[in-house]
Every structure is written in structure tokens, then in C-alpha cells.
């Protein structure tokens, strides 16, 4: 599973949290991610993922 975020959005959520540890709860790839403080259970916020560009498979190497 690959999930991307606009760096500003989760950064703000992490700065607003209480304590150095956070919990990220994923329900589905395209849905919001719940960010919770591990030290203060009442702090929660949602962060929406963004679409990532498709990955291109690397072709196999051939020996010369």
C-alpha cells in the first residue's frame, strides 16, 4: 500500500499533537487517516491523503 500526503497538512497535525508519539489509523487507501496523540487520547484530527503518480515497473536487466 502506498499513501501520499501534502507535507504541510500532516506536519501541522503532528505539531498540534500532545507529546512526541502519534498513532495513525488507516481505514482505506483513499479515505482520511486518523491522527491521534499516544499521550493524550482526546487529541484527534483527520488528514486526507493525496493521489500518488503511478509507479513504472523497472525492466529486468539483460546481460551483454
Backbone as CSV, one residue per row, in Angstrom:
resi,resn,N_x,N_y,N_z,CA_x,CA_y,CA_z,C_x,C_y,C_z
1,UNK,0.847,-1.160,0.000,0.000,0.000,0.000,0.898,1.231,0.000
2,UNK,0.608,2.182,-0.855,1.319,3.457,-0.889,0.320,4.560,-0.628
3,UNK,0.628,5.433,0.317,-0.233,6.564,0.632,0.632,7.812,0.671
4,UNK,0.179,8.882,0.009,0.927,10.130,-0.011,0.142,11.236,0.677
5,UNK,0.887,12.217,1.180,0.280,13.373,1.837,0.951,14.644,1.357
6,UNK,0.193,15.726,1.326,0.794,17.041,1.155,1.580,17.281,2.438
7,UNK,2.895,17.507,2.389,3.716,17.575,3.603,3.259,18.606,4.629
8,UNK,2.614,19.661,4.196,2.190,20.704,5.130,1.076,20.204,6.053
9,UNK,0.169,19.420,5.500,-1.019,19.009,6.264,-0.675,18.086,7.437
10,UNK,0.003,16.954,7.236,0.310,16.129,8.404,1.310,16.809,9.338
11,UNK,2.160,17.686,8.792,3.096,18.422,9.646,2.360,19.278,10.660
12,UNK,1.313,19.958,10.220,0.515,20.781,11.131,-0.202,19.919,12.162
13,UNK,-0.712,18.764,11.740,-1.397,17.865,12.675,-0.423,17.338,13.723
14,UNK,0.795,17.006,13.304,1.787,16.491,14.257,2.254,17.573,15.223
15,UNK,2.399,18.793,14.751,2.797,19.895,15.630,1.718,20.213,16.662
16,UNK,0.454,20.036,16.298,-0.641,20.344,17.214,-0.850,19.261,18.263
17,UNK,-0.301,18.076,18.038,-0.485,16.957,18.961,0.217,17.177,20.284
18,UNK,-0.156,16.363,21.241,0.427,16.421,22.577,1.407,15.262,22.721
19,UNK,2.665,15.562,22.991,3.670,14.523,23.186,4.361,14.133,21.900
20,UNK,5.433,13.352,22.012,6.242,13.012,20.844,5.730,11.819,20.030
21,UNK,4.776,11.070,20.545,4.319,9.859,19.858,2.905,10.026,19.320
22,UNK,2.681,9.545,18.103,1.351,9.609,17.498,0.954,8.232,16.984
23,UNK,-0.328,8.045,16.824,-0.891,6.833,16.231,-1.588,7.235,14.942
24,UNK,-1.337,6.500,13.874,-2.009,6.734,12.602,-2.943,5.562,12.352
25,UNK,-4.215,5.858,12.139,-5.202,4.800,11.898,-5.712,4.929,10.465
26,UNK,-5.462,3.878,9.671,-5.870,3.836,8.274,-7.085,2.938,8.145
27,UNK,-8.119,3.428,7.470,-9.279,2.575,7.230,-9.314,2.097,5.781
28,UNK,-8.881,2.945,4.862,-8.797,2.584,3.457,-7.810,3.523,2.775
29,UNK,-7.322,3.141,1.614,-6.274,3.906,0.937,-6.732,5.301,0.546
30,UNK,-7.969,5.453,0.123,-8.443,6.756,-0.351,-9.181,7.550,0.714
31,UNK,-9.310,7.022,1.913,-10.046,7.709,2.966,-9.132,8.501,3.885
32,UNK,-9.721,9.287,4.768,-8.908,10.077,5.697,-8.156,9.180,6.687
33,UNK,-7.031,9.678,7.146,-6.219,8.987,8.144,-6.440,9.683,9.471
34,UNK,-6.747,8.926,10.496,-6.960,9.477,11.828,-5.605,9.590,12.522
35,UNK,-5.265,10.803,12.957,-4.022,11.053,13.685,-4.402,11.266,15.146
36,UNK,-3.848,10.421,16.014,-4.155,10.513,17.450,-2.873,10.661,18.236
37,UNK,-2.940,11.417,19.318,-1.803,11.531,20.219,-1.740,10.280,21.073
38,UNK,-0.550,9.674,21.179,-0.391,8.487,22.012,-0.400,8.861,23.486
39,UNK,-0.067,10.111,23.794,-0.016,10.561,25.188,-1.309,11.194,25.664
40,UNK,-2.061,11.801,24.750,-3.308,12.488,25.101,-4.404,11.922,24.213
41,UNK,-5.135,10.944,24.708,-6.125,10.240,23.908,-7.234,11.092,23.342
42,UNK,-7.466,12.272,23.901,-8.558,13.108,23.408,-8.174,13.919,22.175
43,UNK,-6.879,14.008,21.846,-6.470,14.751,20.651,-6.588,13.847,19.432
44,UNK,-7.457,14.226,18.504,-7.578,13.506,17.229,-7.775,14.519,16.118
45,UNK,-7.297,14.199,14.957,-7.526,15.016,13.767,-7.494,14.098,12.554
46,UNK,-8.083,14.547,11.474,-8.107,13.768,10.233,-7.185,14.409,9.210
47,UNK,-6.487,13.584,8.450,-5.612,14.054,7.384,-5.990,13.281,6.122
48,UNK,-6.236,14.001,5.041,-6.596,13.360,3.777,-5.355,13.060,2.949
49,UNK,-5.266,11.854,2.399,-4.153,11.533,1.505,-4.349,12.206,0.145
50,UNK,-3.274,12.274,-0.627,-3.336,12.805,-1.991,-2.964,11.677,-2.955
51,UNK,-3.364,11.831,-4.200,-3.060,10.817,-5.212,-1.566,10.814,-5.511
52,UNK,-1.008,9.638,-5.616,0.394,9.471,-5.984,0.483,9.122,-7.460
53,UNK,1.569,9.537,-8.119,1.710,9.133,-9.518,1.901,7.623,-9.594
54,UNK,1.448,7.020,-10.673,1.615,5.570,-10.795,3.098,5.207,-10.874
55,UNK,3.423,4.048,-10.361,4.808,3.592,-10.428,5.026,2.863,-11.742
56,UNK,6.220,3.000,-12.261,6.586,2.329,-13.504,7.489,1.159,-13.150
57,UNK,7.130,-0.050,-13.529,7.993,-1.191,-13.218,9.356,-1.044,-13.894
58,UNK,10.378,-1.444,-13.208,11.731,-1.415,-13.748,11.924,-2.643,-14.633
59,UNK,12.367,-2.423,-15.890,12.557,-3.592,-16.768,13.698,-4.465,-16.253
60,UNK,13.626,-5.757,-16.473,14.710,-6.651,-16.000,16.015,-6.350,-16.745
61,UNK,17.103,-6.550,-16.044,18.419,-6.351,-16.657,18.744,-7.541,-17.548
62,UNK,19.413,-7.255,-18.646,19.885,-8.335,-19.505,21.402,-8.281,-19.550
63,UNK,22.003,-9.428,-19.542,23.475,-9.446,-19.596,23.927,-9.363,-21.046
64,UNK,25.041,-8.678,-21.261,25.536,-8.477,-22.623,26.536,-9.533,-23.015
